[in-house]
Amino acid sequence: MTDETCQQSPGPCGPGDPCGWRVATERALYGEGGFYLRPEGPAGHFRTSVHASPLFAGAVARLLEEVAAGLGPGPVDLVDVGAGRGELLTGVLAALPAGFPVRAYAVERAARPAGLDGRISWRASLPSGIRGLLFANEWLDNVPVDVAEADPDGVARLVLVRPDGTETLGAPVSGADAEWLARWWPLSEPGSRAEIGWPRDEAWAEAVGSLDAGVAVAVDYAHTSGSRPFFGTLSGFRDGREVSPVPDGSCDITAHVALDACALPGAELVPQRSALARLGVSGARPPLSLASSDPAGYVRALAGAGEAAELTSRGGLGDFGWLIQRV
């Protein structure tokens, strides 16, 4: 990052002009030829909990059953926001008991993949009047946000970026950006950076607002007030590797989520390891006695324990935050 000051507005700008990261990311991920619109989908470049083990989809299925029991008789809705290519919904439908009365919706800006289960309704926007479970796994981290950096005088300025990833400092943040930073991620020390998260707060509030009754869950790498990363978390991913975030459509662009800022009154924020433990996912090894009485069962249980351990590991997927909102 240089200390060059550019006063250009972060709003509409030409394809080669410096823009705020929010505009640049939107173009790179969802514009013509955008990274997330490619046929291979996100799974072609990085691995989420959904891809790590079917235990994750099984846990979501159990959560849906719990929500349904609390709502009483009748069919329930399952809405996957940021559905990728429908992997989670496919896994949940396979894990539910036969005949379970569910209406499944995938909310995704990419086109419906070929061969997807016909029970899944594919949509570009949220349905209304949801009665059931809304689940958003690694969605909010891809809601584009702007980035701010404190200049040598400690003034928080908007970071502008060109399509090749070259950054400059723009005008001091103002308005909603300044208000959000002051409340959730104050910057003053020169060189410190933050992702300005109010677009994610609004996106989550809209998602929760689509529920008439039930539970909404957002799952993401997260940080909370008092432990914000000094340099922020903006990064890129391509072919399973972390790369420099370059907003030219060649890589995913992501940043961890200030889930505490997204939380609405009454929300619960817990680490994934705790949330999955409640739903019966444990990384505990099976007893050795099982190896003698049921060798095949022991091998299956051992494999399952390994997958569960990955989903709940410290320093890995277990550190994801689950933001749980009951409506």
Helices and strands as residue ranges (DSSP letters): E 19-20, H 21-30, G 35-37, G 42-44, H 49-52, H 54-71, E 76-81, H 87-95, E 102-107, E 120-123, E 130-137, G 140-142, E 146-150, E 156-161, E 167-172, H 175-184, E 193-196, H 198-209, E 211-220, E 235-238, E 241-243, E 252-254, H 259-262, E 268-271, H 272-278, H 289-293, H 295-312, G 317-319, E 321-326
